[in-house]
Amino acid sequence: MPKLILLRHGESQWNLENRFTGWVDVPLSPKGEQEAKHAGELLKNVPIDVLYTSVLTRAKETARIALDVRGKGDVPTHRDQALNERHYGDLQGLNKAETAKQYGDEQVHIWRRSYDVPPPNGESLKDTAARTIPYFEANILPEIKAGKNVLVTAHGNSLRSIVMFLDKMTQAQVLELNIPTGSPLEYDFDSAGNILGKKYLTD
């Protein structure tokens, strides 16, 4: 019974500083490194045949730390910017509270939580899904259908869009979805690629 494990990277330095990060390549915070280690502990009894990550350091480091803790040797790895975080455009690097003062709480809330309204020169969640879902269907789903256990280490919005696809969520439902950092989300599939169940791995 193949498995898909979705893992949002551990807390980054800009998560800690409450900044819009997007495609800016910032490192994990010390807490994020600990979250990655804990994820590795949770994955110790889960066979992993192949790894997919974004090209951003925080996702790659989360995967590296988790797999180091988990042990059991090297895992074939694929990295692609299709799995990158949503691009926040002109908001990248700005403190979220300061941005709300500059543009107004309502406008920033629309940029952050609407489905199809992008921030200036950035991506909406709809735009993010337009690259993550085709990549998932073309590359990751065939691995699952071939019976492999796949770990995907990526970001809040790229993973939200994949979960939206897997769970057949509406646009309204996905806006309420939050994926916690460093918490492996496991899907079980049958041999035809149908989902049998899902759960967060816990101690």
Summary of the structure (lengths in Angstrom):
residues: 203
radius of gyration: 16.5
end to end distance: 21.9
largest distance: 51.4
contacts: 680
relative contact order: 0.23
helix: 45%
strand: 16%
